Amino acid sequence: MARSRITPEREAELYAAVLDLLREVGYDALTMDAVAARTKSSKATLYRQWGSKPELVVRALRSDKPVSLAEIDTGSLRGDFHAVVDRIDDCRLEQDSALMRGLAQAIHGNPDLHKAMRELLFEPELTGLDALLRRAVERGEVREGHPALKYVVHMLVGAFVARQLIEDRAPDQAFLAEYVDAVVLPALGI
């Protein structure tokens, strides 16, 4: 896809508008017409640049990531997890949690959205998490082949989902830091 016509600043504006619309109306009600109107651009430009609504939405989500797991390396797994938590503020966690719950619902009826989220959002984060965990194994913090290694992502996603379901509260920094120390690290033998 040719992206040369849109400046990085304009791309950031478009992504911000997409995220605002997602928060306002949800995925199903978000239309390319609404994005075009909000951003004073043409629908043809949006399709030329991103090809589809799912790709535009997921790229907007990806652009808004506050931290990449692959960039974190404090020298310890506990330090790495806490560095991730420290880089996200509570307001942001609440917004992102609500946004992801809405998208999780939309995924069930939209295989194109699911595919785009998997390829553009989840797989890069899983790669970063794998690198973070691999370094912990190389440092000797976690035993090679530890059975909990393959479930770390499930534990982390579970923290977000369970807090909302059980306590009717979005996860916050304090909860995530405690969860890492009480659940994730002990499961890995740390």
C-alpha positions in Angstrom: 0.0 0.0 0.0 1.3 3.4 -0.9 1.6 5.5 2.3 3.8 8.3 0.9 1.1 10.9 0.5 0.3 11.1 4.2 2.8 12.7 6.6 3.5 11.1 9.9 1.7 14.0 11.6 -1.4 13.5 9.5 -1.3 9.8 10.1 -1.2 10.4 13.8 -4.2 12.7 13.5 -6.1 10.1 11.6 -5.2 7.4 14.2 -6.3 9.7 17.1 -9.6 10.3 15.3 -10.1 6.5 14.8 -9.5 5.8 18.5 -11.8 8.6 19.6 -14.6 7.3 17.3 -14.0 3.7 18.7 -14.4 5.0 22.2 -17.5 7.0 21.3 -19.4 4.5 19.1 -17.6 1.1 19.3 -16.2 -0.9 16.4 -19.4 -2.0 14.8 -20.8 1.6 14.5 -17.5 3.0 13.4 -17.6 3.6 9.6 -15.0 4.7 7.1 -17.5 7.5 6.3 -17.4 8.7 9.9 -13.5 8.6 9.9 -13.4 10.5 6.6 -15.8 13.2 8.0 -14.1 13.5 11.3 -10.6 13.8 9.7 -11.7 15.9 6.6 -10.3 13.3 4.3 -11.8 11.2 1.6 -12.9 7.6 2.0 -10.9 6.7 -1.1 -7.7 8.0 0.6 -8.5 5.9 3.7 -9.0 2.7 1.6 -5.9 3.5 -0.5 -3.8 3.9 2.6 -5.1 1.1 4.8 -7.2 -1.1 2.6 -9.9 -1.9 5.1 -11.6 -0.7 8.3 -10.0 -3.6 10.4 -6.5 -2.7 9.3 -7.1 1.1 9.9 -8.4 0.3 13.4 -5.6 -2.0 14.4 -2.9 0.3 13.0 -4.4 3.1 15.1 -4.3 0.8 18.1 -0.7 -0.2 17.4 0.4 3.5 16.9 -1.1 4.3 20.4 0.9 1.6 22.3 2.7 3.3 25.2 5.4 0.7 25.4 6.8 -2.1 23.4 7.8 -5.2 25.4 10.8 -5.8 23.1 12.3 -2.5 24.2 12.3 -3.4 27.9 15.5 -4.9 29.4 16.2 -4.0 33.1 18.4 -7.0 33.8 15.7 -9.0 35.7 12.3 -10.4 34.8 10.6 -8.7 37.8 12.2 -5.4 36.8 11.1 -5.9 33.2 7.5 -6.5 34.1 7.4 -3.6 36.6 9.0 -1.3 34.0 6.1 -2.2 31.7 3.5 -1.5 34.4 5.3 1.8 35.4 5.1 3.2 31.8 1.3 3.0 31.7 -0.8 5.4 33.7 -4.1 4.4 35.4 -6.3 6.6 33.2 -4.7 5.1 30.1 -5.2 1.5 31.5 -8.9 2.2 32.1 -9.4 3.6 28.5 -7.4 0.8 26.9 -9.3 -1.8 29.0 -12.7 -0.5 27.8 -11.5 -0.3 24.2 -10.1 -3.8 24.2 -13.3 -5.2 25.8 -15.3 -3.7 23.0 -12.9 -5.0 20.3 -12.9 -8.4 21.9 -16.7 -8.6 21.4 -16.4 -7.3 17.8 -13.8 -9.9 16.9 -16.3 -12.7 17.3 -18.4 -11.5 14.4 -15.6 -10.2 12.3 -12.8 -12.6 11.1 -11.0 -9.7 9.2 -10.7 -7.7 12.4 -9.5 -10.8 14.3 -6.9 -11.5 11.6 -5.7 -7.9 11.6 -5.5 -7.7 15.4 -3.6 -11.0 15.5 -1.1 -10.0 12.8 -0.6 -6.4 13.7 -1.2 -6.1 17.4 -0.9 -9.5 19.2 1.9 -11.2 17.3 4.4 -8.3 17.7 3.6 -8.2 21.4 4.0 -11.9 21.7 7.4 -11.6 20.0 8.4 -9.0 22.5 7.2 -11.1 25.5 9.0 -14.1 24.1 12.3 -12.1 24.0 11.7 -10.8 27.5 11.1 -14.4 28.8 14.0 -15.8 26.8 16.4 -13.3 28.4 15.1 -14.4 31.8 15.9 -18.0 30.9 19.4 -17.0 29.6 20.1 -15.2 32.9 19.1 -18.3 34.8 16.0 -16.7 36.5 13.6 -19.1 34.9 14.4 -22.8 34.3 14.6 -23.7 30.6 11.4 -25.5 29.5 9.5 -24.3 32.6 5.9 -25.3 31.9 4.5 -21.9 33.0 6.5 -20.1 30.2 3.9 -20.9 27.6 1.1 -19.5 29.8 2.5 -16.1 30.7 0.5 -14.4 28.1 -2.6 -16.1 29.3 -1.9 -15.0 32.8 -1.4 -11.4 31.7 -4.5 -11.2 29.6 -6.4 -13.0 32.4 -5.5 -10.2 34.8 -7.2 -7.6 32.5 -10.3 -9.7 31.9 -10.7 -11.1 35.4 -10.4 -7.7 37.2 -13.2 -6.3 35.2 -15.4 -9.4 35.5 -14.9 -10.1 39.1 -14.5 -6.7 40.7 -16.1 -4.5 38.0 -13.0 -2.4 38.0 -10.4 -1.7 35.3 -6.9 -2.9 36.1 -4.6 -0.2 37.4 -0.9 0.0 38.1 -1.1 -1.2 41.7 -3.2 -4.2 40.7 -1.0 -5.2 37.8 2.2 -4.8 39.9 0.8 -6.9 42.7 -0.5 -9.5 40.2 2.9 -9.8 38.6 4.5 -10.4 42.0 1.8 -12.7 43.4 0.8 -14.7 40.3 3.1 -14.5 37.3 6.6 -14.6 38.9 5.7 -17.4 41.4 4.2 -19.4 38.6 7.6 -19.1 36.9 9.5 -20.1 40.0 10.7 -16.6 40.9 
